[in-house]
Amino acid sequence: MPKWRRWYNDVIFVVAAVVDAAAGFVAARVVVVAAVVVAAVGEVAAVGEVAAETVAVAL
């Protein structure tokens, strides 16, 4: 195998590793953001429920 070919394979390996790590990071961020959104929606629903109960009691 020519020397340039070995170098080329090394570069491709490193680029693939970096892309894989970046994809993993992005996936982790998406999971965290989704968890935050779900928590926020749950909190809004809970506040809405409390408000509905308060209105029902007031009426």
ABEGO torsion letter per residue (X at the ends): XBAAAAAAAAAAAAAAAAAAAAAAAAAAAAAAAAAAAAAAAAAAAAAAAAAAAAAAAAX
